[in-house]
Amino acid sequence: MKNKGKLIIITGPSGVGKGTVVKELIGNNKNFWLSISATTRQPRKGEIHGKEYYFYNRKEFKKKINEGLFLEWAEFAGNLYGTPAESVTERINNGKMVILEIEVEGAKQIREKYPDNLSIFLLPPSIEELERRIRNRGTDDENSILKRLKRAQHEIESSIDFDFAITNQNVDDSIRVILDLIKPSN
């Protein structure tokens, strides 16, 4: 019988570097599987449905909510985001370390439903650095940037509710710390 996997939550404010850290983390480890989230936001340049996200319109997304097909869902910056349940449960049962790279509100919902998880909150080195990172992405208009920064203040305060908080100053250092946190549960 295979060992049961583990659910690893990686969260933090928009622009903190969750995507970069997770991409590097799973890149060299076959035992990790990144859950693909669903969203109602428009795809960014180069994003593909079913690869970076499942892109749905609001009506489709709400139908999936009503059918109970998400482990969690939340509204963020005017868009809905959610974690499809079936693929996550299947992978955990098959011994995978399932990584959820999700927004803070969704992470709180998951922690309540699945207490046997490892939750990691990525912090920015400073609010100024977070703003610089968001602006340098070049994917958001000024109004969206301001919403994300305002939301980040609130989210950072909730970092104490997670198992671990790591300041993402340097991606390689953050990955080393995360791997050290995961090792005891392997």
N, C-alpha and C positions, 0 to 999 in steps of 0.2 A: 504494500500500500504506500502511495506517495505521501510525503510530508505535506501538511497543509501549508499554504503560502501565508503571506502577511500583507496587510494593507498599510501602505506608507503614504501619509498625507504630506504634501509640500505646498505651503501657502505663504502668503505675504501680499503686500500691496502691489497694485499694478505698477510695472516698471522696475521692480526690485531685482529681476533677473531669474525668476522661477523657470521660465522656458529654457534659458541658456544652461542653468544648472542641471535641470532634468535631462536635457539632450545629451550633455556630457556624461551624466551619471549612467544612463541606460546604454550609451554607445558601445561600451565594451563589456557588458554583462548580460548574457543570454537569460539569466534567471529573472531579470527585471522585465516588467511589461508596463508600458504607459497607457493608462486608460485614456480613450479619446472622448472628450467632452462634446456636448451638443450646445449650440448657441443660435440666437436669432440675429446676431450682428452680421454685417456684411463681411465676406472674406477679404482679407488683406491681399495685396499683390502676391501671387505665387501660392496662396493657400488652396488646398484641394479638399473637397467634401470627402469625409471618410479617412483623411490622413491627419490633418492638423485638428480639424473639428468636423462634426456633423452639422451642416448649416441648414436650419429650418426657418420657415417663416413663423410668425407669432402664432397663427392658427394651428399649424402642425405641432408646434412645441406644446401648446396648451392641451391639445388632444393627448399627447404622450404623458403629460402630467396627470391628466384625468384617468388614464389607463394604468397609472402606477408604474411606469416604465423607467423612472429615474430613482437612483439612490438618494439624490438630493437635487435641489434646483434653487436658484436665486436670481434676483434681478440685480444687475450691476450696470451702472452708467447707461441706463435706458434699454439694455438688452437682457434677455434671459439666457442663463447658462445652466447646464445640468449634466449629471453623470449617469449614463445608461447602466442599469443594474445588471442585466444578464451576463454581459461579457466580463465584468469585474468578478462576480461571484464564481463564474466558471473557472477563471484563471487562478483565483485563490485556492479553489478546491483541487486544482491540478498542480499545486506547489509553487506557483509563481509569486514573486514579490511584486505586488501591484502598486504602482505609483499613481496617485491622484495629484495632478497639478491643478489645483482649484482655488477659487476665490475664498476669502476668509469666511463669508457667511455659509457657503456650501461646506467648508471644512468643519464648521461647528455642527452642522446637521449630521455629517458622516460620523463625527466623534460620538454623538449621542446614540446613533443607530448601531455602530460597530465599535464598542469600547476597546476591543482587542486590536488596536492599531498603534502605529507610531506616528505622532504628529509633529511636524517640523515647521516652524515659522521663520521665514527669511526676512531679516530686517535690512533696511538700507543703511549705509554708513552715516548718512545724514539726509534730512529732507531736501537740502539743496542738491545733493547728488542724485536723489530720486527724481527730482524735477529735471535735472540735466539728462538723465537716462530716458525719461518719457519723451522729452522734446527731441532728443537725438534719434529716436525711432522714426520720427517723421510720419507717423501713422494717424495721429489725432489732431483735430482742430483745437483751437484755443479753449473753447468752451469745454470740450471733453477733457483736456489737460487739467483745467481748473477743478472739474468734478473729481477727477482721479486723485488729485493732490488733497482735496478736502476729505475725501473718503479715506485716504491713506492715514491721515492723522488718527482717525477713529480706529482703524484696523490695527495700527501699531500698538495702541493702548491695549488691545485684546491679546497681544502676543504672550502675555503671562498665562493665558488659559491653555497653552499648548505644551506638549511634553518638552520640547526644546526650542530655543530661539537662537538663531545663528545670524550674525551680521555678515552679509554677503559683500565683503570688501573685494575679495578676489575669488573667482569661480573655482580655481583649483583647490584653494584652501577650504572652501565651502564643501566641495565634493569629498575631500578627505575626511572632514568632520562627519558628514552624513554617512559615509561608508563605515566609519568607526561606530556610529550609533546603531547601524543595521546589523553589523557582524554578530553581536551576542544573540540575536534572534534567528540566525541562520541555522 
